[in-house]
Amino acid sequence: MQHSYDEHTKYLVDDPDYEDPFNARHADQVARATNSVLNEMCYELDVKEYGDLVLKNLNKRSVTKEKLCDWLQTLCYILNRYASPHLQMAAERVDKQNISLIAEQKTVIDLQKELIEKKDEELKSVQTTVQTEMKSYSSALKKTCAAALTPKKICTAVKTIAEKDERSRNIVIYGISESDGEKLENKVSEVLGEINEKPSLRDCCRVGLKRADTSRPTKLSLNSSDTAAQVLRKAKLLRTKEGYKNIYICPDRSVEERRAFKKLWEELKEKRKAEPNRVHFIRNNKIVSSDKNSVSASSEEI
């Protein structure tokens, strides 16, 4: 059995280093590595959400002790080597910032007291000093916050999250023949019926520019991301159905994701041409190869 340790830990690029204080990049790397393990567990256990990773599912006979140990080892490594140190560094960074803030506030209070105690003739001079200190502190604080919380960045982040949430409810089907006056929903229902799925459709339409020599992809909008995930999990069954081997069901990807996937798809075709005696497919945004009679080949994705 091939262990997936390196597959998950490849996201952990930056070792904990006090010369490079904890930041959003570190948090993203730990999250990617952790989610990679949990996604594999959900896939192998055939469950939908991380919350389903409970004793009754982990105790299935289909899950070997070696596989459980592999997952446990990887998660322990991520927690002990990266998550815990980064969390400690984050806590220490917050403590330092709090101490610095308290010191700045104390400076301001001390200056205010000095202002009160000074003689009238020194009032303007001391007041100027206080104002200068306050402006300097305020300017530094604003620059720090502005870099991370500009309105443009906030709007971009919100828009990205909203688009990702909307795409999670969608699927795209390639290979359905296109004709004038077609009843697209009937064609879609026929394809989904081959994998025993009859989801309720919010919307169903062709996407892209219409051309005479090709059929455009069909985008479906479903009621929930769970429903879309269920259809995607069963999409590989189409390759066992006569007449449906050239129809593919894929996630609704962003422009950047489509470009990356197109490049990966071209690499896959070259791989299949170069090694026709083996099975090659895409799993977790990576090309995987195996013998035709192996267990991995039976779980082929694309």
C-alpha positions as CSV (number, residue, x, y, z in Angstrom):
1,M,0.0,0.0,0.0
2,Q,1.3,3.4,-1.0
3,H,1.4,5.9,1.8
4,S,0.0,9.4,1.1
5,Y,2.2,11.2,3.7
6,D,4.2,13.2,1.1
7,E,1.1,14.0,-0.9
8,H,-0.4,15.9,2.1
9,T,2.7,17.4,3.7
10,K,3.9,18.9,0.4
11,Y,1.8,22.0,1.3
12,L,4.0,22.6,4.4
13,V,6.6,24.8,2.7
14,D,7.7,27.1,5.5
15,D,9.1,25.6,8.7
16,P,8.3,27.5,11.9
17,D,11.0,30.2,12.2
18,Y,11.1,33.0,14.7
19,E,12.9,35.1,12.1
20,D,9.7,34.9,10.0
21,P,6.7,35.7,12.4
22,F,3.5,33.7,12.0
23,N,1.4,35.1,9.2
24,A,-1.5,34.2,6.9
25,R,0.8,32.2,4.5
26,H,1.7,29.9,7.4
27,A,-2.0,29.4,8.4
28,D,-2.9,28.7,4.8
29,Q,-0.2,26.0,4.4
30,V,-1.3,24.2,7.6
31,A,-5.0,24.4,6.5
32,R,-4.2,23.0,3.1
33,A,-2.2,20.1,4.5
34,T,-4.9,19.3,7.1
35,N,-7.8,19.6,4.6
36,S,-5.9,17.3,2.2
37,V,-5.8,14.5,4.8
38,L,-9.4,15.0,5.8
39,N,-10.6,15.1,2.2
40,E,-8.8,11.8,1.5
41,M,-10.4,10.3,4.6
42,C,-13.9,11.4,3.5
43,Y,-13.3,10.0,0.0
44,E,-12.0,6.6,1.3
45,L,-14.8,6.3,3.9
46,D,-17.4,7.5,1.4
47,V,-18.7,10.3,3.7
48,K,-19.6,13.9,2.8
49,E,-18.3,16.1,5.6
50,Y,-15.5,16.2,8.1
51,G,-18.1,15.9,10.8
52,D,-18.8,12.4,9.5
53,L,-15.3,11.3,10.5
54,V,-16.6,9.5,13.6
55,L,-15.9,6.1,15.2
56,K,-18.7,4.2,13.4
57,N,-17.2,5.3,10.0
58,L,-13.6,5.0,10.9
59,N,-14.3,1.4,12.2
60,K,-15.3,0.1,8.8
61,R,-13.8,-3.2,7.8
62,S,-12.8,-1.7,4.4
63,V,-10.4,0.7,6.3
64,T,-7.2,-1.1,7.1
65,K,-5.2,-0.6,10.3
66,E,-2.3,0.5,8.1
67,K,-4.4,3.2,6.4
68,L,-5.6,4.5,9.8
69,C,-2.1,4.6,11.0
70,D,-1.0,6.5,7.9
71,W,-3.7,9.2,8.5
72,L,-2.9,9.4,12.2
73,Q,0.9,9.7,11.5
74,T,0.3,12.5,9.0
75,L,-2.1,14.5,11.2
76,C,0.2,14.1,14.2
77,Y,3.1,15.4,12.1
78,I,1.2,18.4,10.9
79,L,0.0,19.2,14.5
80,N,3.3,18.6,16.2
81,R,5.7,20.0,13.6
82,Y,3.7,22.9,12.2
83,A,0.3,23.7,13.7
84,S,1.4,23.8,17.4
85,P,4.6,25.8,16.8
86,H,2.9,28.3,14.5
87,L,0.1,28.7,17.0
88,Q,2.6,29.3,19.7
89,M,4.4,31.9,17.5
90,A,1.0,33.5,16.8
91,A,0.2,33.7,20.5
92,E,3.6,35.2,21.3
93,R,3.2,37.7,18.5
94,V,-0.1,38.8,19.9
95,D,1.4,39.1,23.4
96,K,4.2,41.3,22.0
97,Q,1.8,43.5,20.2
98,N,-0.4,43.8,23.3
99,I,2.7,44.7,25.4
100,S,3.7,47.3,22.8
101,L,0.2,48.7,22.7
102,I,0.1,49.0,26.5
103,A,3.5,50.7,26.5
104,E,2.3,53.2,24.0
105,Q,-0.8,53.8,26.0
106,K,1.2,54.3,29.1
107,T,3.4,56.8,27.3
108,V,0.4,58.8,26.2
109,I,-1.0,58.7,29.8
110,D,2.3,59.8,31.2
111,L,2.5,62.6,28.7
112,Q,-1.0,63.7,29.6
113,K,-0.1,63.8,33.3
114,E,3.0,65.8,32.5
115,L,0.9,68.2,30.5
116,I,-1.3,68.8,33.5
117,E,1.7,69.4,35.9
118,K,3.5,71.8,33.6
119,K,3.4,75.5,34.1
120,D,1.2,77.6,31.9
121,E,4.2,78.9,29.9
122,E,5.2,75.3,29.0
123,L,1.7,74.1,28.1
124,K,2.0,74.7,24.3
125,S,5.3,72.9,24.1
126,V,4.1,69.8,26.0
127,Q,0.8,69.8,24.1
128,T,2.8,69.7,20.8
129,T,4.9,66.8,22.1
130,V,1.8,64.8,23.0
131,Q,0.1,65.5,19.7
132,T,3.2,64.4,17.8
133,E,3.4,61.1,19.8
134,M,-0.3,60.4,19.2
135,K,-0.1,61.1,15.5
136,S,3.0,58.9,15.1
137,Y,1.3,56.0,17.0
138,S,-1.9,56.5,15.1
139,S,-0.1,56.7,11.7
140,A,1.8,53.5,12.4
141,L,-1.4,51.7,13.5
142,K,-3.3,52.9,10.5
143,K,-0.6,51.7,8.1
144,T,-0.5,48.3,9.6
145,C,-4.3,47.9,9.5
146,A,-4.8,49.5,6.1
147,A,-2.4,47.0,4.5
148,A,-4.6,44.1,5.5
149,L,-8.1,45.7,5.6
150,T,-8.4,48.0,2.6
151,P,-11.9,48.2,1.2
152,K,-10.8,46.9,-2.1
153,K,-9.2,43.8,-0.5
154,I,-12.3,43.2,1.7
155,C,-14.6,43.5,-1.4
156,T,-12.4,41.1,-3.4
157,A,-12.3,38.6,-0.6
158,V,-16.1,38.7,-0.1
159,K,-16.6,38.4,-3.9
160,T,-14.2,35.4,-4.1
161,I,-16.0,33.6,-1.3
162,A,-19.4,34.2,-2.7
163,E,-18.4,33.0,-6.2
164,K,-16.7,29.9,-4.7
165,D,-19.9,29.1,-2.7
166,E,-22.0,29.6,-5.8
167,R,-19.7,27.4,-7.9
168,S,-19.8,24.6,-5.3
169,R,-23.5,24.1,-6.1
170,N,-22.8,23.8,-9.8
171,I,-21.5,21.0,-12.0
172,V,-20.5,21.0,-15.7
173,I,-21.1,18.2,-18.1
174,Y,-19.0,17.8,-21.2
175,G,-19.9,15.7,-24.2
176,I,-23.7,16.0,-24.5
177,S,-24.5,16.4,-28.1
178,E,-26.0,19.8,-29.1
179,S,-28.8,20.4,-31.6
180,D,-31.2,23.1,-32.5
181,G,-34.4,23.2,-30.5
182,E,-33.0,20.6,-28.1
183,K,-34.7,19.7,-24.8
184,L,-31.6,20.1,-22.7
185,E,-33.1,19.1,-19.4
186,N,-34.2,15.8,-20.9
187,K,-30.7,15.1,-22.1
188,V,-29.2,16.0,-18.7
189,S,-31.8,13.8,-16.9
190,E,-30.9,10.9,-19.2
191,V,-27.1,11.2,-18.4
192,L,-27.7,11.6,-14.6
193,G,-30.1,8.7,-14.7
194,E,-27.3,6.4,-15.8
195,I,-25.6,7.0,-12.4
196,N,-28.9,6.8,-10.5
197,E,-29.1,10.5,-9.7
198,K,-32.2,12.7,-10.1
199,P,-31.3,16.0,-8.5
200,S,-33.6,19.0,-8.6
201,L,-32.2,21.5,-11.1
202,R,-32.3,25.3,-10.3
203,D,-30.9,26.0,-13.8
204,C,-29.6,24.2,-16.8
205,C,-27.9,25.9,-19.8
206,R,-25.2,25.7,-22.4
207,V,-22.1,27.8,-21.8
208,G,-19.6,29.3,-24.2
209,L,-19.7,30.4,-27.8
210,K,-21.8,28.2,-30.1
211,R,-19.8,26.5,-32.9
212,A,-20.9,24.3,-35.7
213,D,-18.3,21.6,-35.2
214,T,-18.5,21.1,-31.5
215,S,-21.0,20.8,-28.6
216,R,-20.8,23.3,-25.8
217,P,-20.6,22.2,-22.2
218,T,-23.7,22.2,-20.1
219,K,-23.8,23.9,-16.7
220,L,-26.2,22.7,-14.0
221,S,-27.1,24.7,-10.9
222,L,-28.3,22.4,-8.1
223,N,-29.9,23.1,-4.7
224,S,-26.8,22.5,-2.6
225,S,-23.1,21.8,-2.7
226,D,-23.7,18.4,-1.0
227,T,-25.9,17.4,-4.0
228,A,-23.3,18.6,-6.4
229,A,-20.6,16.6,-4.5
230,Q,-22.8,13.5,-4.6
231,V,-23.1,13.7,-8.4
232,L,-19.4,14.3,-8.8
233,R,-18.5,11.3,-6.7
234,K,-20.6,9.0,-8.9
235,A,-19.5,10.6,-12.2
236,K,-16.8,8.0,-12.9
237,L,-19.6,5.4,-13.2
238,L,-20.4,6.8,-16.7
239,R,-17.2,5.2,-18.0
240,T,-18.8,1.8,-17.4
241,K,-21.9,2.7,-19.4
242,E,-22.1,2.0,-23.1
243,G,-22.5,5.2,-25.1
244,Y,-21.5,7.4,-22.2
245,K,-17.7,6.9,-22.1
246,N,-17.0,10.3,-23.7
247,I,-19.3,12.2,-21.3
248,Y,-17.6,13.8,-18.3
249,I,-19.1,15.5,-15.2
250,C,-16.8,18.0,-13.6
251,P,-16.9,20.8,-11.0
252,D,-17.7,24.3,-12.0
253,R,-14.1,25.7,-11.9
254,S,-13.0,29.4,-11.9
255,V,-11.0,30.8,-14.9
256,E,-7.7,30.1,-13.1
257,E,-8.8,26.6,-12.1
258,R,-9.8,25.8,-15.7
259,R,-6.5,27.0,-17.0
260,A,-4.6,24.8,-14.5
261,F,-6.9,21.8,-15.2
262,K,-6.5,22.2,-19.0
263,K,-2.7,22.1,-18.6
264,L,-3.1,19.0,-16.4
265,W,-5.5,17.4,-18.9
266,E,-2.9,17.9,-21.7
267,E,-0.3,16.2,-19.6
268,L,-2.7,13.4,-18.9
269,K,-3.3,12.8,-22.6
270,E,0.5,12.7,-23.2
271,K,0.9,10.3,-20.4
272,R,-1.8,7.9,-21.7
273,K,-0.2,8.1,-25.2
274,A,3.3,7.4,-23.8
275,E,2.3,4.5,-21.5
276,P,-0.8,2.9,-23.0
277,N,-0.4,-0.3,-20.9
278,R,-1.1,1.5,-17.7
279,V,-4.1,3.4,-16.3
280,H,-3.6,7.2,-15.9
281,F,-6.1,9.5,-14.3
282,I,-6.4,12.8,-12.3
283,R,-7.0,12.8,-8.6
284,N,-6.6,15.7,-6.2
285,N,-5.2,17.9,-9.1
286,K,-2.4,15.4,-9.7
287,I,-1.8,12.7,-12.4
288,V,-1.9,9.2,-10.9
289,S,-0.7,6.1,-12.7
290,S,-1.3,2.5,-11.8
291,D,-1.5,-1.0,-13.3
292,K,-4.7,-1.8,-15.0
293,N,-5.6,-4.6,-12.6
294,S,-4.6,-2.7,-9.4
295,V,-7.0,-1.4,-6.8
296,S,-6.1,2.2,-7.6
297,A,-7.2,1.7,-11.2
298,S,-10.7,0.7,-10.1
299,S,-11.1,4.0,-8.3
300,E,-10.1,6.1,-11.4
301,E,-11.5,9.6,-11.4
302,I,-10.7,11.2,-14.7
